[in-house]
Amino acid sequence: KFFADSSMNKILPKKFEEFEQKDYWDKFFKNVKKSGESEYFEWYGEYSEFGSILKKYVKPEEKILNIGCGKSLMSEQMYDDGFQNQINVDFSEDVIKEMAERSMLIRPKMKYEVMDVLKMTYDDGAFDSVLDKGTLDAMFPKDTPEQCQKIETMFDGIMRVISSTGTYICISLLQDHIIRELLKYFTAKNCVIEINEFLIKKSKLFPYLVSIRKSDKPNENKINLKLTRSQEVQTGLTKEEVIS
């Protein structure tokens, strides 16, 4: 969630560019702890709110890389739900140390590593899936040539480390410049893209879960939208309107 309390607003960035900076995040988590708020929170919803969608694309036995993990509890909740082959990375040494200590005894297979998503050193095809919960949005706050080049580097790294039929899962607000670059890049890479809408309880944010799967079949690239109708949201039904 985004913080509504005025005291919390004081520690949010004054400029969008700060979201990209390691020093900002180190200070952010320290200030959250001082504020008395829980330092473990979810910008774009709880795992319970999108887990049923995620399971359509990622299987428990797969090797998963979670990029820009921060202090989200998503990977812990996924581990407890059977997804135990995970590596979580972030460029903050403090975050990685603390999150690793949380799971050391109760989640022995969980791994945490310090890694810059723009300079990943994993082998080609090392992962079946890459998870990105808000990292793209944080890395791409403004639509500038420099930002676009940086995001292309990030996408190149993701494509390199996932297997030949691997999947990139991106949870994002899909601002105009983000969806444009996302589709521009991955439609040119022969990928099957599915965009799923989901709702966060008591939130004004409307994120999407985007599945981008590499295809080993020529010219299979396509885009599917899975949107929840307004009346279905009101009644709590789960039927989807699929637009291909």
TORKOL-4160 file (C-alpha; in steps of 0.2 Angstrom, whole numbers, padded with zeros to 4 digits, m for minus):
244
<pt num="1" X="0000" Y="0000" Z="0000"/>
<pt num="2" X="0005" Y="0018" Z="m0001"/>
<pt num="3" X="0005" Y="0027" Z="0016"/>
<pt num="4" X="m0009" Y="0039" Z="0020"/>
<pt num="5" X="m0001" Y="0045" Z="0036"/>
<pt num="6" X="0007" Y="0062" Z="0035"/>
<pt num="7" X="0022" Y="0056" Z="0045"/>
<pt num="8" X="0025" Y="0042" Z="0033"/>
<pt num="9" X="0024" Y="0054" Z="0018"/>
<pt num="10" X="0039" Y="0063" Z="0024"/>
<pt num="11" X="0050" Y="0048" Z="0021"/>
<pt num="12" X="0044" Y="0045" Z="0003"/>
<pt num="13" X="0055" Y="0052" Z="m0011"/>
<pt num="14" X="0053" Y="0070" Z="m0016"/>
<pt num="15" X="0058" Y="0065" Z="m0034"/>
<pt num="16" X="0054" Y="0049" Z="m0043"/>
<pt num="17" X="0072" Y="0047" Z="m0048"/>
<pt num="18" X="0076" Y="0043" Z="m0030"/>
<pt num="19" X="0067" Y="0026" Z="m0032"/>
<pt num="20" X="0082" Y="0020" Z="m0042"/>
<pt num="21" X="0095" Y="0024" Z="m0029"/>
<pt num="22" X="0102" Y="0012" Z="m0017"/>
<pt num="23" X="0105" Y="0025" Z="m0004"/>
<pt num="24" X="0087" Y="0030" Z="m0004"/>
<pt num="25" X="0081" Y="0013" Z="m0001"/>
<pt num="26" X="0093" Y="0010" Z="0014"/>
<pt num="27" X="0087" Y="0026" Z="0022"/>
<pt num="28" X="0069" Y="0022" Z="0018"/>
<pt num="29" X="0069" Y="0006" Z="0027"/>
<pt num="30" X="0078" Y="0013" Z="0042"/>
<pt num="31" X="0066" Y="0028" Z="0043"/>
<pt num="32" X="0051" Y="0016" Z="0041"/>
<pt num="33" X="0057" Y="0006" Z="0056"/>
<pt num="34" X="0059" Y="0022" Z="0066"/>
<pt num="35" X="0042" Y="0028" Z="0062"/>
<pt num="36" X="0034" Y="0014" Z="0071"/>
<pt num="37" X="0025" Y="0007" Z="0055"/>
<pt num="38" X="0029" Y="m0011" Z="0050"/>
<pt num="39" X="0044" Y="m0011" Z="0039"/>
<pt num="40" X="0037" Y="m0026" Z="0030"/>
<pt num="41" X="0024" Y="m0021" Z="0018"/>
<pt num="42" X="0018" Y="m0023" Z="0000"/>
<pt num="43" X="0017" Y="m0009" Z="m0012"/>
<pt num="44" X="0006" Y="m0019" Z="m0025"/>
<pt num="45" X="m0004" Y="m0031" Z="m0014"/>
<pt num="46" X="m0002" Y="m0046" Z="m0004"/>
<pt num="47" X="0002" Y="m0063" Z="m0012"/>
<pt num="48" X="m0015" Y="m0069" Z="m0007"/>
<pt num="49" X="m0023" Y="m0056" Z="m0019"/>
<pt num="50" X="m0014" Y="m0062" Z="m0034"/>
<pt num="51" X="m0007" Y="m0079" Z="m0030"/>
<pt num="52" X="m0021" Y="m0089" Z="m0039"/>
<pt num="53" X="m0016" Y="m0079" Z="m0055"/>
<pt num="54" X="0003" Y="m0082" Z="m0052"/>
<pt num="55" X="0001" Y="m0101" Z="m0051"/>
<pt num="56" X="m0006" Y="m0101" Z="m0069"/>
<pt num="57" X="0011" Y="m0096" Z="m0075"/>
<pt num="58" X="0024" Y="m0102" Z="m0061"/>
<pt num="59" X="0025" Y="m0120" Z="m0054"/>
<pt num="60" X="0032" Y="m0125" Z="m0037"/>
<pt num="61" X="0046" Y="m0135" Z="m0044"/>
<pt num="62" X="0053" Y="m0121" Z="m0055"/>
<pt num="63" X="0069" Y="m0112" Z="m0051"/>
<pt num="64" X="0063" Y="m0094" Z="m0047"/>
<pt num="65" X="0073" Y="m0077" Z="m0047"/>
<pt num="66" X="0064" Y="m0063" Z="m0038"/>
<pt num="67" X="0072" Y="m0047" Z="m0043"/>
<pt num="68" X="0072" Y="m0031" Z="m0032"/>
<pt num="69" X="0064" Y="m0041" Z="m0017"/>
<pt num="70" X="0066" Y="m0027" Z="m0005"/>
<pt num="71" X="0057" Y="m0031" Z="0012"/>
<pt num="72" X="0042" Y="m0038" Z="0003"/>
<pt num="73" X="0035" Y="m0054" Z="0011"/>
<pt num="74" X="0029" Y="m0061" Z="m0005"/>
<pt num="75" X="0044" Y="m0074" Z="m0007"/>
<pt num="76" X="0041" Y="m0080" Z="0011"/>
<pt num="77" X="0023" Y="m0083" Z="0008"/>
<pt num="78" X="0027" Y="m0091" Z="m0009"/>
<pt num="79" X="0039" Y="m0103" Z="0000"/>
<pt num="80" X="0027" Y="m0107" Z="0013"/>
<pt num="81" X="0015" Y="m0111" Z="m0002"/>
<pt num="82" X="0027" Y="m0124" Z="m0009"/>
<pt num="83" X="0038" Y="m0113" Z="m0020"/>
<pt num="84" X="0054" Y="m0117" Z="m0011"/>
<pt num="85" X="0067" Y="m0115" Z="m0025"/>
<pt num="86" X="0069" Y="m0096" Z="m0025"/>
<pt num="87" X="0084" Y="m0084" Z="m0025"/>
<pt num="88" X="0079" Y="m0066" Z="m0020"/>
<pt num="89" X="0091" Y="m0052" Z="m0025"/>
<pt num="90" X="0092" Y="m0034" Z="m0021"/>
<pt num="91" X="0106" Y="m0021" Z="m0022"/>
<pt num="92" X="0104" Y="m0016" Z="m0004"/>
<pt num="93" X="0116" Y="m0026" Z="0007"/>
<pt num="94" X="0106" Y="m0022" Z="0023"/>
<pt num="95" X="0090" Y="m0028" Z="0016"/>
<pt num="96" X="0097" Y="m0044" Z="0010"/>
<pt num="97" X="0106" Y="m0048" Z="0027"/>
<pt num="98" X="0090" Y="m0044" Z="0037"/>
<pt num="99" X="0078" Y="m0054" Z="0025"/>
<pt num="100" X="0090" Y="m0069" Z="0025"/>
<pt num="101" X="0091" Y="m0069" Z="0044"/>
<pt num="102" X="0072" Y="m0070" Z="0044"/>
<pt num="103" X="0071" Y="m0086" Z="0034"/>
<pt num="104" X="0087" Y="m0094" Z="0039"/>
<pt num="105" X="0080" Y="m0107" Z="0051"/>
<pt num="106" X="0062" Y="m0109" Z="0046"/>
<pt num="107" X="0065" Y="m0108" Z="0027"/>
<pt num="108" X="0082" Y="m0117" Z="0024"/>
<pt num="109" X="0081" Y="m0118" Z="0005"/>
<pt num="110" X="0077" Y="m0099" Z="0003"/>
<pt num="111" X="0092" Y="m0089" Z="m0004"/>
<pt num="112" X="0096" Y="m0071" Z="m0003"/>
<pt num="113" X="0110" Y="m0063" Z="m0013"/>
<pt num="114" X="0116" Y="m0045" Z="m0016"/>
<pt num="115" X="0114" Y="m0041" Z="m0035"/>
<pt num="116" X="0111" Y="m0027" Z="m0046"/>
<pt num="117" X="0097" Y="m0031" Z="m0059"/>
<pt num="118" X="0107" Y="m0021" Z="m0072"/>
<pt num="119" X="0122" Y="m0032" Z="m0070"/>
<pt num="120" X="0116" Y="m0049" Z="m0066"/>
<pt num="121" X="0130" Y="m0063" Z="m0066"/>
<pt num="122" X="0119" Y="m0078" Z="m0067"/>
<pt num="123" X="0122" Y="m0091" Z="m0081"/>
<pt num="124" X="0112" Y="m0090" Z="m0096"/>
<pt num="125" X="0095" Y="m0099" Z="m0094"/>
<pt num="126" X="0098" Y="m0102" Z="m0076"/>
<pt num="127" X="0080" Y="m0099" Z="m0071"/>
<pt num="128" X="0063" Y="m0105" Z="m0076"/>
<pt num="129" X="0055" Y="m0089" Z="m0070"/>
<pt num="130" X="0059" Y="m0071" Z="m0065"/>
<pt num="131" X="0048" Y="m0062" Z="m0053"/>
<pt num="132" X="0047" Y="m0043" Z="m0053"/>
<pt num="133" X="0035" Y="m0035" Z="m0040"/>
<pt num="134" X="0036" Y="m0016" Z="m0043"/>
<pt num="135" X="0055" Y="m0016" Z="m0048"/>
<pt num="136" X="0051" Y="m0011" Z="m0066"/>
<pt num="137" X="0041" Y="0004" Z="m0060"/>
<pt num="138" X="0054" Y="0009" Z="m0048"/>
<pt num="139" X="0068" Y="0008" Z="m0061"/>
<pt num="140" X="0057" Y="0017" Z="m0074"/>
<pt num="141" X="0049" Y="0032" Z="m0066"/>
<pt num="142" X="0051" Y="0044" Z="m0081"/>
<pt num="143" X="0051" Y="0042" Z="m0100"/>
<pt num="144" X="0068" Y="0048" Z="m0105"/>
<pt num="145" X="0080" Y="0041" Z="m0118"/>
<pt num="146" X="0092" Y="0037" Z="m0104"/>
<pt num="147" X="0078" Y="0028" Z="m0094"/>
<pt num="148" X="0073" Y="0018" Z="m0109"/>
<pt num="149" X="0091" Y="0012" Z="m0112"/>
<pt num="150" X="0092" Y="0007" Z="m0094"/>
<pt num="151" X="0076" Y="m0003" Z="m0095"/>
<pt num="152" X="0082" Y="m0012" Z="m0111"/>
<pt num="153" X="0097" Y="m0017" Z="m0102"/>
<pt num="154" X="0087" Y="m0024" Z="m0088"/>
<pt num="155" X="0076" Y="m0033" Z="m0100"/>
<pt num="156" X="0091" Y="m0040" Z="m0109"/>
<pt num="157" X="0097" Y="m0047" Z="m0093"/>
<pt num="158" X="0080" Y="m0055" Z="m0089"/>
<pt num="159" X="0079" Y="m0063" Z="m0106"/>
<pt num="160" X="0097" Y="m0070" Z="m0104"/>
<pt num="161" X="0094" Y="m0078" Z="m0087"/>
<pt num="162" X="0078" Y="m0087" Z="m0091"/>
<pt num="163" X="0077" Y="m0103" Z="m0100"/>
<pt num="164" X="0071" Y="m0105" Z="m0118"/>
<pt num="165" X="0053" Y="m0107" Z="m0113"/>
<pt num="166" X="0055" Y="m0097" Z="m0096"/>
<pt num="167" X="0043" Y="m0084" Z="m0090"/>
<pt num="168" X="0045" Y="m0066" Z="m0084"/>
<pt num="169" X="0032" Y="m0061" Z="m0071"/>
<pt num="170" X="0030" Y="m0042" Z="m0069"/>
<pt num="171" X="0018" Y="m0034" Z="m0057"/>
<pt num="172" X="0016" Y="m0016" Z="m0062"/>
<pt num="173" X="0004" Y="m0001" Z="m0062"/>
<pt num="174" X="0008" Y="m0001" Z="m0081"/>
<pt num="175" X="0009" Y="0017" Z="m0084"/>
<pt num="176" X="0008" Y="0023" Z="m0102"/>
<pt num="177" X="0027" Y="0023" Z="m0104"/>
<pt num="178" X="0030" Y="0007" Z="m0095"/>
<pt num="179" X="0017" Y="m0003" Z="m0105"/>
<pt num="180" X="0023" Y="0004" Z="m0121"/>
<pt num="181" X="0041" Y="m0001" Z="m0118"/>
<pt num="182" X="0036" Y="m0018" Z="m0111"/>
<pt num="183" X="0026" Y="m0022" Z="m0127"/>
<pt num="184" X="0039" Y="m0014" Z="m0139"/>
<pt num="185" X="0053" Y="m0025" Z="m0132"/>
<pt num="186" X="0045" Y="m0042" Z="m0129"/>
<pt num="187" X="0034" Y="m0043" Z="m0144"/>
<pt num="188" X="0050" Y="m0041" Z="m0154"/>
<pt num="189" X="0057" Y="m0056" Z="m0145"/>
<pt num="190" X="0044" Y="m0069" Z="m0150"/>
<pt num="191" X="0035" Y="m0069" Z="m0133"/>
<pt num="192" X="0018" Y="m0074" Z="m0127"/>
<pt num="193" X="0011" Y="m0060" Z="m0116"/>
<pt num="194" X="m0004" Y="m0061" Z="m0105"/>
<pt num="195" X="m0010" Y="m0045" Z="m0095"/>
<pt num="196" X="m0020" Y="m0049" Z="m0079"/>
<pt num="197" X="m0030" Y="m0037" Z="m0069"/>
<pt num="198" X="m0032" Y="m0039" Z="m0051"/>
<pt num="199" X="m0038" Y="m0029" Z="m0036"/>
<pt num="200" X="m0030" Y="m0024" Z="m0019"/>
<pt num="201" X="m0042" Y="m0023" Z="m0005"/>
<pt num="202" X="m0044" Y="m0006" Z="0002"/>
<pt num="203" X="m0032" Y="0002" Z="m0010"/>
<pt num="204" X="m0033" Y="0015" Z="m0024"/>
<pt num="205" X="m0020" Y="0006" Z="m0034"/>
<pt num="206" X="m0024" Y="m0005" Z="m0049"/>
<pt num="207" X="m0009" Y="m0016" Z="m0053"/>
<pt num="208" X="m0008" Y="m0029" Z="m0066"/>
<pt num="209" X="0001" Y="m0046" Z="m0067"/>
<pt num="210" X="0010" Y="m0047" Z="m0084"/>
<pt num="211" X="0016" Y="m0065" Z="m0089"/>
<pt num="212" X="0029" Y="m0064" Z="m0103"/>
<pt num="213" X="0034" Y="m0082" Z="m0109"/>
<pt num="214" X="0048" Y="m0085" Z="m0121"/>
<pt num="215" X="0042" Y="m0096" Z="m0135"/>
<pt num="216" X="0052" Y="m0109" Z="m0144"/>
<pt num="217" X="0040" Y="m0109" Z="m0159"/>
<pt num="218" X="0043" Y="m0096" Z="m0173"/>
<pt num="219" X="0031" Y="m0081" Z="m0174"/>
<pt num="220" X="0021" Y="m0086" Z="m0159"/>
<pt num="221" X="0021" Y="m0069" Z="m0151"/>
<pt num="222" X="0004" Y="m0063" Z="m0146"/>
<pt num="223" X="m0004" Y="m0053" Z="m0132"/>
<pt num="224" X="m0019" Y="m0058" Z="m0122"/>
<pt num="225" X="m0029" Y="m0046" Z="m0110"/>
<pt num="226" X="m0038" Y="m0054" Z="m0095"/>
<pt num="227" X="m0049" Y="m0040" Z="m0088"/>
<pt num="228" X="m0061" Y="m0042" Z="m0074"/>
<pt num="229" X="m0078" Y="m0034" Z="m0078"/>
<pt num="230" X="m0085" Y="m0021" Z="m0067"/>
<pt num="231" X="m0100" Y="m0030" Z="m0062"/>
<pt num="232" X="m0090" Y="m0046" Z="m0058"/>
<pt num="233" X="m0079" Y="m0035" Z="m0046"/>
<pt num="234" X="m0095" Y="m0029" Z="m0037"/>
<pt num="235" X="m0102" Y="m0047" Z="m0036"/>
<pt num="236" X="m0086" Y="m0056" Z="m0032"/>
<pt num="237" X="m0087" Y="m0067" Z="m0047"/>
<pt num="238" X="m0071" Y="m0074" Z="m0054"/>
<pt num="239" X="m0076" Y="m0076" Z="m0073"/>
<pt num="240" X="m0064" Y="m0066" Z="m0084"/>
<pt num="241" X="m0067" Y="m0057" Z="m0100"/>
<pt num="242" X="m0053" Y="m0062" Z="m0112"/>
<pt num="243" X="m0048" Y="m0051" Z="m0126"/>
<pt num="244" X="m0035" Y="m0059" Z="m0138"/>
